[in-house]
Amino acid sequence: MLEPSRDPMPMTASPPPPTSDLVAAVIEACRAVGREEVMPRYLKVAHERKVDGSLLTEADIAAQNALITRLRAIAPYPVLGEEMTDEEQRDVWALGGDGFWCVDPIDGTSNFVNGLPFFAVSVALIRDRRSVLGVVYDPTADEAFHAVLGGGAYMNGARLPLKEPPTELRRCMAGIELKRIDRALAGRLAQEHPFSSQRNLGASTLDWCYVAAGRLHVYLHGGQKLWDYAAGCLILREAGGAACKMDGSDFTDGDPWCRSVLAAQTTELLTQWRDWLGTDATATG
């Protein structure tokens, strides 16, 4: 069994604010982990199944351990990583109000294992239960998306979005994850889809960034965990996008461990998307 290292409990030093130097250091940490731990193992690594059925590889563990070391050298926050146990994750959430790193070492492990070049390293800095810094790095495209709360969103230095959004839902490219939504809604989306085209790319952290960039325009996911949305949702919102849960409620409220997602490149598109889905918009967990 592959074993991730355990992150020590919070240190008492006062955390630094998310300055430009901090942002640059986190981006470089993600790039370095992608370069040194992830890509050398691409198409070369064995995998196993976790209890929930998702894939786990040596690369996930190596990347998470490297991120823990690098991020704690940047700022001494505790780290909450996807490959930690539930108990470890909840301990960091409970005790990390002053700040903690939230890490998904390889989002899109199934893509990674099967040779599909769509996966990412994701890091968020969370304070008082909200993300104040988010970085999502795609090592195959060498694209680093980032945002600081109140400071806008960027991809490799270019301000997001990269292009103007459509104004009508029927002209939108949609990102749809079908696994965790009600069967009736999935059928309706297939038969009556209100958008121009649909994709399911298999890496939630990048899906958020693609909406922020304007590569996708609307997005639906039946249930994401903290590390799936912590960086990406901030990046989308700082790019001018909007998100809520499938029932229309505030995305930031409720259980952080499983949140359904409705998102769009603009608030106007989100309204159209939510109105079309209406009462059919239910998740299955």
C-alpha positions in Angstrom: 0.0 0.0 0.0 1.3 3.4 -0.9 1.6 5.6 2.2 1.6 9.4 2.1 3.6 11.3 4.7 1.6 13.0 7.5 1.7 16.7 7.8 2.6 18.1 11.2 0.1 20.1 13.1 -0.1 23.9 12.7 2.9 26.0 13.8 2.4 29.1 15.8 4.1 31.6 13.5 1.9 34.4 12.1 1.1 33.6 8.4 2.2 36.1 5.8 -0.4 37.7 3.5 -0.8 36.4 -0.1 1.7 38.9 -1.5 3.0 38.8 -5.1 6.2 37.1 -3.8 4.1 34.4 -2.1 2.0 33.9 -5.3 5.2 33.5 -7.4 6.6 31.0 -4.9 3.5 28.9 -4.9 3.3 28.9 -8.7 7.0 27.9 -8.9 6.4 25.1 -6.3 3.5 23.7 -8.5 5.7 23.9 -11.6 8.6 22.2 -9.9 6.4 19.4 -8.6 4.9 18.9 -12.0 8.3 18.9 -13.6 10.1 16.7 -11.0 7.4 14.4 -9.6 4.5 14.2 -12.0 5.7 14.2 -15.6 8.6 11.8 -15.1 6.0 9.2 -14.1 3.4 10.0 -16.8 2.6 6.8 -18.7 5.1 4.9 -16.5 3.4 4.4 -13.1 1.3 1.6 -11.6 -1.9 2.4 -9.8 -4.3 1.0 -7.3 -7.9 1.6 -6.2 -8.9 3.7 -3.1 -11.9 2.7 -1.0 -14.1 5.1 -3.0 -13.0 3.4 -6.2 -10.9 6.3 -7.5 -7.3 5.7 -8.6 -4.2 6.3 -6.6 -0.6 6.2 -7.9 2.9 6.6 -6.6 2.9 9.9 -8.5 0.0 11.2 -6.4 1.8 10.4 -3.2 5.2 11.7 -4.4 3.6 14.9 -5.6 1.7 15.5 -2.4 4.7 14.9 -0.2 6.8 17.3 -2.3 4.1 19.9 -2.1 3.9 19.6 1.7 7.6 20.2 1.9 7.7 23.1 -0.6 4.6 24.9 0.7 5.6 24.7 4.3 9.0 26.2 3.4 7.1 29.1 1.8 4.7 29.7 4.7 4.3 27.4 7.8 0.7 26.5 7.4 -0.6 23.0 7.9 -1.5 21.1 4.7 -4.7 19.3 3.9 -4.1 16.9 1.0 -6.4 14.7 -1.0 -4.4 11.6 -0.3 -4.5 12.1 3.5 -7.0 10.2 5.7 -10.4 11.6 6.4 -9.4 12.1 10.0 -6.3 14.0 9.0 -8.2 16.2 6.6 -10.9 17.1 9.1 -8.3 17.8 11.8 -6.7 20.4 9.6 -10.1 21.9 8.6 -11.1 22.2 12.3 -7.8 23.7 13.5 -6.7 25.7 10.4 -8.9 28.8 10.8 -5.8 31.0 10.7 -4.7 29.4 7.5 -3.9 26.1 5.8 -2.8 24.9 2.4 -5.3 22.7 0.5 -3.7 20.4 -2.1 -4.8 18.2 -4.9 -1.4 16.7 -6.0 -2.8 15.3 -9.3 -6.4 16.1 -10.2 -7.4 13.9 -13.0 -5.6 10.7 -12.0 -7.6 8.6 -14.3 -6.5 10.8 -17.2 -2.9 10.6 -16.0 -2.9 6.8 -15.7 -4.5 6.3 -19.2 -2.4 8.8 -21.0 -4.9 11.6 -21.5 -3.1 14.9 -21.2 -5.6 16.7 -19.0 -4.6 16.8 -15.3 -3.3 19.3 -12.9 -1.6 20.2 -9.6 -3.8 22.4 -7.5 -3.0 24.5 -4.4 -5.2 26.9 -2.4 -4.5 28.9 0.7 -7.6 29.0 2.9 -8.2 31.4 5.7 -11.3 31.7 7.8 -12.9 29.0 5.7 -12.4 30.8 2.4 -9.8 30.7 -0.3 -7.5 33.7 -0.5 -5.0 32.3 -3.0 -5.5 29.6 -5.7 -3.0 28.1 -8.2 -3.9 25.4 -10.7 -1.0 24.1 -12.9 -1.4 22.0 -16.0 2.1 20.4 -16.6 1.3 19.1 -20.0 0.4 22.5 -21.4 2.6 24.4 -19.0 -0.3 26.6 -18.0 -0.4 28.1 -14.5 -3.8 29.7 -13.6 -3.8 31.7 -10.4 -5.9 34.2 -8.4 -5.7 36.2 -5.2 -8.9 37.3 -3.4 -9.7 40.7 -4.7 -6.8 40.7 -7.2 -8.1 39.2 -10.4 -7.3 36.0 -12.1 -4.4 35.1 -14.6 -3.0 32.4 -16.8 0.8 32.6 -17.3 0.5 36.4 -16.6 -2.4 37.0 -19.0 -5.6 38.4 -17.3 -8.6 36.1 -17.4 -10.9 35.7 -19.2 -8.9 35.2 -22.4 -11.9 36.0 -24.6 -15.4 37.5 -24.4 -18.2 35.2 -23.3 -21.4 34.6 -25.3 -24.5 36.2 -24.0 -26.9 33.4 -24.7 -26.9 29.9 -23.1 -27.6 28.3 -26.5 -24.2 29.5 -27.8 -22.3 28.1 -24.8 -19.8 25.3 -24.5 -20.7 23.3 -21.4 -18.6 21.2 -19.1 -20.9 18.5 -17.7 -20.0 15.7 -15.2 -22.8 13.2 -15.3 -21.7 10.7 -12.6 -23.2 12.4 -9.6 -26.5 13.8 -11.0 -30.0 12.4 -11.0 -30.7 10.1 -14.0 -33.7 12.1 -15.1 -31.6 15.3 -15.3 -28.8 13.4 -17.2 -31.4 12.3 -19.7 -32.9 15.7 -20.1 -29.4 17.2 -20.6 -28.7 14.6 -23.3 -32.0 15.1 -25.1 -32.9 18.8 -24.7 -29.5 20.4 -24.1 -29.8 24.2 -24.1 -26.1 24.8 -25.0 -24.3 24.4 -28.3 -21.9 21.6 -27.2 -20.8 19.7 -24.2 -17.6 18.2 -22.8 -16.6 16.0 -19.8 -12.8 16.5 -19.4 -12.2 14.6 -16.1 -10.3 17.1 -14.0 -12.4 19.4 -11.9 -9.7 21.9 -11.0 -9.0 22.5 -14.7 -12.7 22.7 -15.5 -13.1 25.7 -13.2 -10.1 27.3 -14.9 -11.4 26.6 -18.4 -14.6 28.4 -17.5 -12.6 31.3 -16.1 -10.6 31.5 -19.3 -13.6 31.2 -21.6 -12.8 27.8 -23.0 -15.9 26.5 -21.4 -18.8 28.9 -20.6 -21.1 26.9 -18.2 -20.3 24.0 -15.9 -22.2 21.4 -13.9 -20.9 18.9 -11.4 -22.9 16.8 -8.9 -20.5 16.7 -6.0 -17.0 18.0 -5.4 -14.7 17.9 -2.4 -12.8 20.7 -0.9 -9.6 20.2 -3.0 -11.6 20.0 -6.2 -13.0 23.5 -5.9 -10.8 25.4 -3.4 -8.5 27.0 -6.0 -10.7 26.8 -9.1 -13.7 28.5 -7.7 -11.6 31.5 -6.5 -10.0 31.7 -10.0 -13.4 31.7 -11.7 -14.9 34.3 -9.4 -11.8 36.6 -9.8 -12.2 36.2 -13.5 -15.7 37.6 -13.3 -17.5 34.3 -13.2 -20.1 33.0 -10.8 -21.1 29.8 -9.0 -23.8 28.3 -6.8 -24.9 24.9 -5.8 -27.4 23.0 -7.9 -30.3 24.0 -5.7 -29.3 27.7 -6.3 -28.0 28.2 -2.8 -24.7 30.0 -1.9 -21.8 27.9 -3.0 -19.8 28.8 0.1 -22.4 27.5 2.6 -22.7 24.0 4.0 -20.7 20.9 4.0 -17.2 21.6 2.5 -16.6 17.9 1.7 -19.3 17.5 -0.9 -20.7 20.5 -2.9 -22.6 20.3 -6.1 -21.6 23.0 -8.7 -23.4 25.2 -11.1 -21.0 27.7 -12.6 -20.7 30.1 -15.5 -18.4 32.6 -17.1 -20.8 35.4 -16.2 -23.6 36.0 -13.7 -26.0 36.4 -16.6 -25.1 33.0 -18.0 -25.4 31.5 -14.6 -28.9 32.8 -14.2 -29.9 31.4 -17.6 -28.2 28.0 -16.8 -29.9 27.8 -13.4 -33.3 28.8 -14.8 -33.2 26.2 -17.5 -32.2 23.5 -15.0 -34.9 24.6 -12.5 -36.2 22.0 -10.1 -34.6 19.1 -12.0 -31.2 20.2 -10.7 -30.5 17.6 -8.1 -27.3 15.8 -7.2 -27.0 12.1 -6.1 -24.0 12.6 -3.8 
